[in-house]
Amino acid sequence: MRLVEQLLTLESIDIMVLTETHTMSLPTSRRIQVLVQSGLAHRAGVAIVAKNGSGWEVLHKEELIPGYAVIVKASHKMSRESLWVLRVYGDISKGQSSLIDFYRRLGDRLEALVRRQSRTHWGGCFAAGDWNFVEYAGDRFPTAHPERAPLQLLTAFGRIKALCGLTDTAGRDPAPSLWSYSKMTAHGKAYSRLDRIYRPELGWSSGDVQPMDTGTSDHRLVVVPVYPRKPRIEKAKPAPRLPSLDVLEKAKNFWPIVLRAWDGLTGTGPVTLEKWTAFKRMVLERGLAEVNAMKTSRKRDWVAALKQETIPPEEIMSAVTKANRQLWARRAAPARTAPTWPSAVPAYEAPPSRSKHFVASNSSPWQTPSKVYAGAAGKSDRPTKFLKPQNDKSVADLLKERADLLEASTKAKWEEMTRTHSSEWYKQSSNKELDERGSRASVSVEGL
């Protein structure tokens, strides 16, 4: 168990699955939390463990085949993620026949479990272990005649993959470089990828698979990082606070109720902690209720309210146009200040005389342009006249159309940012997930 403690700590492993424990019960340890275990006397044995204090909580666990297959549903308290983990050790006590029979029985019991969970939500499960066979002939080398596993074995295993929606974290092709088991044969040393980790195909993504030698077994430790594609981010809910006194002064029913409650609090004997707590809760709830009522009265249908007004459309359009002109108008150049010291040559202070050959032209680039109103041929000093819209739409309908266009453009912008800044784009590391709750929301629009 000391090696397990070191691996969990040094490699920052969240969940570790063990096979061939050869014991009915693992030794106790203050640093290890045993999520589920199943063992037989002096043979087989599987277990799923985690680092103690890492926030994992067991919601459901079941022993599918004693000593060879267990499943557990664990939830992480900080990230609020829950997942199913299946631990398998292929039974080869009687050769391939026992292995085929083992996967058939495992498929039947797993199917019964899935049927019981259908009312809640079954999004598949993770599966890891020593499967004692390879899916592809290229995962075992060197061999003189590479052959795939028997069809009956692949059929039974394919049923398990379909029930859990599994996909190999190493990819859909053979990966002989990721071998996890080695043994000496008559033709030399042979390597096989017996230990594999599968993840649900929907809802999760995975990183690179990393087999590591431990120096204590003929099997290598296989480590792979996995990430939820749509993580659950806990929304921050601020503690309720009493509104400011300036706002409460506008509420007509707040202070009379508070004063009556105060008289009831101080006039019925000593003030206990329970009475004071109830009084504070009542004041807070009443203050929030008054503010919500005031907000609700202000949030009435503005379109219907504007239709009831008798404001002419010309005045509304004039006000909107004037506001737009003030918003988008260019700033005037700062006025020049008079020089502090007069010029030494008085002639320099006189303005230059205009040449008698200068003729003002309407198309001159040096002349200040004048406003030309619609329908006018030249300059005009008359005020702007705003015409009534030709269609039958009211001012409220026109303003509502502009508000809907602004909302649609803003929503389209955020949907585009959601597509380009998904949670998968920001692969959060494990240590940040432990230290900062919901830190993915700071960079992932999809998380928001």
C-alpha positions in Angstrom: 0.0 0.0 0.0 2.9 2.3 0.4 3.6 2.2 -3.3 0.0 3.1 -4.0 0.2 6.0 -1.6 3.3 7.3 -3.4 1.8 7.0 -6.8 -1.4 8.7 -5.8 0.5 11.6 -4.4 3.4 12.0 -6.9 1.4 11.5 -10.1 -1.7 13.4 -8.9 -4.0 10.5 -9.6 -7.7 11.1 -8.7 -8.9 7.5 -9.0 -6.7 4.3 -9.2 -7.9 0.8 -10.0 -6.0 -2.2 -8.7 -6.0 -5.8 -9.9 -4.6 -9.1 -8.5 -4.7 -7.8 -4.9 -4.8 -11.5 -3.7 -6.6 -10.5 -0.5 -10.1 -10.3 0.8 -9.5 -6.8 2.3 -6.9 -4.2 1.7 -4.8 -3.0 4.7 -6.1 0.2 6.2 -4.3 3.4 5.5 -4.9 7.0 6.6 -3.9 8.3 3.2 -6.0 6.0 1.0 -9.8 5.9 0.6 -11.1 2.5 -0.6 -14.1 3.2 -2.7 -14.9 -0.4 -3.4 -13.1 -3.8 -3.3 -13.7 -7.4 -3.9 -11.3 -10.3 -3.4 -10.8 -14.0 -3.0 -8.5 -15.9 -0.8 -5.0 -16.0 -2.4 -6.1 -15.2 -5.9 -7.7 -12.5 -8.1 -9.0 -9.5 -6.2 -9.9 -6.0 -7.5 -10.2 -2.6 -5.9 -10.9 1.1 -6.7 -9.1 3.6 -4.4 -8.6 7.3 -4.2 -6.5 9.7 -2.1 -8.0 10.3 1.3 -9.5 13.8 1.6 -9.7 14.4 -2.2 -13.4 14.9 -2.1 -14.7 11.6 -3.6 -18.0 10.2 -2.2 -19.4 6.8 -3.0 -23.1 7.0 -4.2 -23.5 3.4 -5.2 -21.2 0.3 -5.4 -21.9 -3.2 -6.5 -19.9 -6.5 -6.8 -20.7 -7.9 -10.2 -18.5 -10.9 -10.1 -16.7 -11.6 -6.8 -13.0 -11.1 -7.1 -13.1 -10.1 -10.7 -15.5 -7.2 -11.5 -16.8 -4.4 -9.4 -18.5 -1.1 -10.3 -18.9 2.1 -8.3 -20.6 5.4 -8.8 -18.5 8.2 -7.2 -19.2 11.9 -6.9 -16.7 14.7 -6.5 -17.8 17.2 -3.9 -16.0 20.3 -5.3 -16.5 19.9 -9.0 -20.0 18.3 -8.6 -19.1 15.7 -11.3 -20.3 12.1 -10.9 -19.2 9.1 -12.8 -19.4 5.3 -12.9 -16.2 3.3 -12.8 -16.0 -0.4 -13.8 -13.0 -2.5 -12.6 -12.3 -5.8 -14.5 -9.8 -8.6 -14.1 -10.3 -11.2 -16.8 -10.7 -14.7 -15.5 -8.3 -17.0 -17.3 -8.2 -19.7 -14.6 -9.3 -22.3 -17.3 -8.0 -20.6 -20.4 -10.0 -18.9 -23.1 -13.2 -20.8 -22.3 -13.3 -19.3 -18.8 -12.5 -15.9 -20.2 -15.4 -16.0 -22.7 -17.8 -17.3 -20.0 -16.6 -14.5 -17.7 -17.4 -11.7 -20.2 -20.8 -13.2 -20.9 -21.7 -13.3 -17.3 -20.4 -9.8 -16.8 -22.5 -8.5 -19.7 -25.7 -10.1 -18.2 -25.1 -8.5 -14.8 -24.1 -5.2 -16.3 -27.3 -5.1 -18.4 -29.4 -5.7 -15.3 -27.6 -2.8 -13.6 -28.3 -0.5 -16.5 -32.0 -1.4 -16.5 -32.2 -0.5 -12.8 -30.5 2.8 -13.5 -32.7 3.7 -16.5 -35.0 5.9 -14.4 -32.3 8.2 -13.4 -29.6 8.8 -16.0 -27.1 6.4 -17.4 -24.4 8.2 -19.4 -22.1 5.2 -19.7 -19.2 4.3 -17.4 -15.4 4.2 -17.3 -13.8 0.8 -17.5 -10.3 -0.2 -16.7 -8.4 -3.3 -15.7 -6.4 -6.3 -16.9 -8.6 -7.6 -19.6 -6.3 -10.6 -20.4 -6.8 -10.3 -24.1 -6.1 -7.7 -26.9 -8.7 -6.3 -29.3 -6.3 -6.0 -32.2 -3.6 -8.4 -33.2 -1.2 -5.5 -33.5 -1.4 -4.9 -29.8 0.7 -8.0 -29.2 4.3 -8.3 -30.5 6.5 -9.8 -31.6 4.5 -12.8 -32.9 5.2 -15.1 -35.8 1.5 -15.3 -36.7 -0.5 -12.4 -35.3 -4.2 -13.4 -34.7 -7.1 -11.5 -33.3 -9.1 -12.8 -30.3 -11.8 -15.4 -30.9 -15.0 -14.1 -32.4 -17.0 -15.3 -29.3 -14.8 -13.3 -27.0 -15.0 -10.1 -29.1 -18.8 -10.5 -29.3 -19.1 -10.7 -25.6 -16.8 -7.8 -25.0 -18.5 -5.7 -27.7 -21.8 -6.1 -25.8 -20.1 -4.6 -22.7 -18.7 -1.7 -24.8 -22.2 -1.1 -26.1 -23.8 -1.0 -22.7 -21.3 1.5 -21.3 -20.7 3.4 -24.5 -17.0 2.7 -24.3 -14.2 4.0 -26.5 -10.5 3.2 -26.0 -8.5 6.2 -24.7 -5.6 5.1 -26.8 -7.6 5.5 -30.0 -9.4 3.3 -32.5 -6.3 1.8 -34.0 -3.7 -0.6 -32.5 -1.1 1.0 -30.2 1.7 -1.4 -29.6 4.0 1.3 -28.2 1.6 1.6 -25.3 2.2 -2.0 -24.1 1.5 -2.7 -20.5 2.6 -6.3 -20.0 5.7 -8.2 -20.8 6.8 -11.8 -20.3 9.6 -14.1 -21.5 8.8 -16.7 -24.1 10.7 -19.4 -26.1 11.3 -16.8 -28.8 12.3 -14.0 -26.4 10.4 -11.2 -24.7 6.8 -10.6 -25.8 4.8 -7.4 -25.1 1.0 -7.0 -25.0 -1.4 -4.2 -24.3 -3.6 -6.1 -21.8 -4.2 -3.2 -19.4 -6.5 -0.7 -21.1 -8.6 2.3 -20.0 -11.9 3.0 -21.7 -14.0 6.1 -21.3 -17.6 7.0 -22.3 -17.7 8.2 -25.9 -20.2 10.9 -25.1 -19.6 13.7 -22.6 -15.9 13.1 -22.0 -12.6 13.6 -23.7 -9.2 12.2 -22.8 -5.5 13.1 -23.2 -2.4 11.0 -24.0 -2.1 7.5 -22.4 1.1 7.1 -20.4 2.3 3.6 -19.3 4.9 3.8 -16.5 7.2 1.1 -15.0 6.8 0.7 -11.3 9.6 -1.8 -10.8 7.5 -4.1 -8.7 5.3 -6.0 -11.3 5.4 -7.4 -14.8 2.5 -5.0 -15.5 3.0 -1.3 -16.1 0.9 1.5 -14.5 -1.4 3.1 -17.2 -2.3 6.7 -16.6 -4.6 8.9 -18.7 -6.2 12.3 -18.0 -9.9 12.7 -18.8 -12.0 15.9 -19.0 -15.7 16.5 -19.0 -16.8 18.3 -22.2 -19.6 20.2 -20.5 -18.5 20.6 -16.9 -20.9 21.4 -14.1 -20.0 24.9 -12.8 -21.6 25.8 -9.6 -23.3 29.2 -9.9 -22.2 31.7 -7.2 -25.2 32.8 -5.1 -24.4 35.8 -2.9 -25.8 35.9 0.6 -29.0 37.9 0.8 -28.5 41.4 2.2 -30.9 44.1 3.4 -31.3 46.8 0.8 -30.1 50.3 1.5 -32.2 52.7 3.7 -32.7 55.0 0.7 -34.5 52.3 -1.1 -36.5 51.2 1.9 -37.7 54.7 2.6 -39.8 54.5 -0.6 -41.5 51.3 0.7 -44.7 52.2 2.5 -45.3 49.0 4.4 -41.8 48.2 5.5 -41.2 50.3 8.6 -44.7 49.9 10.2 -44.3 46.1 10.1 -40.7 46.3 11.4 -41.7 48.6 14.3 -44.5 46.3 15.3 -42.2 43.3 15.2 -39.7 45.3 17.3 -42.4 46.0 19.9 -43.2 42.3 20.0 -39.6 41.4 20.4 -38.8 43.8 23.3 -42.2 43.6 25.0 -42.4 39.9 25.7 -39.5 39.4 28.1 -35.8 39.0 27.6 -34.5 38.9 24.1 -33.1 35.4 23.4 -30.8 34.3 20.6 -33.7 32.5 18.9 -36.0 35.5 19.0 -33.3 37.8 17.7 -32.5 35.4 14.8 -36.2 35.2 13.9 -36.5 39.0 14.0 -33.5 39.5 11.7 -34.9 36.9 9.3 -38.3 38.6 9.2 -36.7 42.0 8.5 -34.5 40.6 5.8 -37.4 38.8 4.1 -39.7 41.7 4.3 -37.1 44.1 2.9 -36.4 41.9 0.0 -40.1 41.4 -0.7 -40.7 45.1 -0.8 -37.8 45.7 -3.2 -38.9 42.9 -5.5 -42.4 44.3 -5.5 -41.0 47.7 -6.5 -38.9 46.2 -9.3 -41.9 44.2 -10.6 -44.0 47.4 -10.9 -41.2 49.0 -12.9 -40.8 46.0 -15.2 -44.3 46.1 -16.7 -44.7 45.6 -20.4 -43.2 48.8 -21.8 -44.6 48.2 -25.2 -48.2 48.2 -24.0 -47.5 51.2 -21.7 -46.0 53.2 -24.5 -49.0 52.4 -26.8 -51.3 54.0 -24.1 -49.4 57.2 -24.2 -50.4 60.1 -26.5 -46.9 61.0 -27.6 -46.8 61.9 -31.3 -44.5 59.7 -33.4 -42.8 62.9 -34.7 -41.6 63.8 -31.2 -40.3 60.3 -30.5 -38.4 60.2 -33.8 -37.0 63.7 -33.2 -35.7 62.7 -29.8 -34.1 59.5 -31.0 -32.4 61.3 -33.9 -31.1 64.0 -31.7 -29.7 61.5 -29.3 -28.0 59.6 -32.1 -26.5 62.9 -33.4 -25.2 63.8 -30.0 -23.8 60.3 -29.5 -22.0 60.0 -32.8 -21.1 63.7 -33.4 -17.4 64.5 -33.8 -15.9 66.5 -31.0 -15.1 70.1 -31.8 -11.5 71.1 -32.0 -10.3 72.9 -28.8 -10.3 76.7 -29.1 -6.9 78.4 -29.5 -5.8 80.5 -26.6 -4.3 83.9 -27.1 -0.5 84.1 -27.0 0.9 85.2 -23.7 3.5 87.5 -25.2 2.8 89.8 -28.1 4.8 89.5 -31.3 7.9 91.6 -31.7 6.7 92.6 -35.2 3.3 94.3 -35.1 2.6 93.4 -38.7 2.6 89.7 -37.8 -0.4 90.2 -35.6 -2.6 91.5 -38.4 -4.7 88.8 -40.2 -3.7 88.1 -43.7 -5.8 89.8 -46.3 -7.8 87.6 -48.7 -6.8 87.8 -52.4 -9.2 89.6 -54.6 -9.0 86.7 -57.0 -10.5 84.2 -54.4 -14.0 83.1 -55.3 -15.9 80.9 -52.9 -17.1 77.6 -54.4 -19.6 75.1 -53.1 -17.2 72.3 -54.1 -14.1 73.9 -52.5 -12.5 71.5 -50.0 -11.5 74.4 -47.8 -15.0 75.7 -47.2 -17.0 74.5 -44.3 -19.7 72.2 -45.5 -23.2 73.3 -44.9 -26.2 71.1 -44.0 -28.5 70.4 -46.9 -31.8 69.0 -45.9 -33.9 66.7 -47.9 -35.7 68.5 -50.7 -33.6 71.6 -50.4 -31.3 72.8 -53.2 -28.9 74.7 -51.0 -28.5 76.2 -47.6 -31.5 76.3 -45.4 -32.0 77.6 -41.9 -35.3 76.1 -41.3 -35.6 73.4 -38.6 -35.5 69.7 -39.4 -38.9 68.2 -40.1 -39.3 64.5 -39.3 -41.9 62.8 -41.3 -44.3 60.2 -39.9 -43.5 56.6 -40.9 -45.4 55.5 -44.0 -46.5 52.1 -42.5 -49.0 51.7 -39.8 -46.6 50.6 -37.1 -46.6 52.5 -33.9 -43.6 53.9 -32.1 -43.7 51.1 -29.6 -43.5 48.5 -32.4 -40.6 50.3 -34.0 -38.7 50.5 -30.7 -39.5 46.9 -30.0 -38.0 45.9 -33.4 -34.8 47.7 -32.6 -34.6 46.0 -29.2 -35.2 42.6 -30.8 -32.5 43.2 -33.4 -30.0 44.2 -30.7 -30.8 41.1 -28.6 -30.5 38.8 -31.7 -27.1 40.3 -32.6 -25.8 40.0 -29.1 -27.0 36.4 -28.8 -25.4 35.5 -32.1 -22.1 37.0 -30.9 -22.1 34.9 -27.7 -23.1 31.8 -29.5 -20.1 32.3 -31.8 -17.9 32.8 -28.8 -19.4 29.6 -27.2 -18.4 27.6 -30.3 -14.8 29.0 -30.4 -14.2 29.0 -26.7 -15.6 25.7 -25.5 -14.7 23.9 -22.3 -12.8 21.4 -24.3 -10.6 24.2 -25.7 -9.7 25.1 -22.1 -8.3 21.9 -20.6 -8.3 22.5 -16.9 -5.6 20.9 -14.9 -6.4 18.8 -11.9 -4.6 21.0 -9.4 -6.5 24.1 -10.6 -9.8 22.2 -10.3 -9.0 21.5 -6.7 -7.9 25.0 -5.8 -10.4 27.2 -7.7 -14.0 26.1 -7.8 -15.5 27.0 -11.2 -12.3 28.6 -12.5 -13.1 27.3 -16.0 -15.9 30.0 -16.1 -13.3 32.8 -16.4 -12.2 31.7 -19.9 -14.9 29.4 -21.2 -18.0 31.0 -22.6 -19.6 27.6 -22.8 -19.1 27.2 -19.1 -21.0 30.5 -18.5 
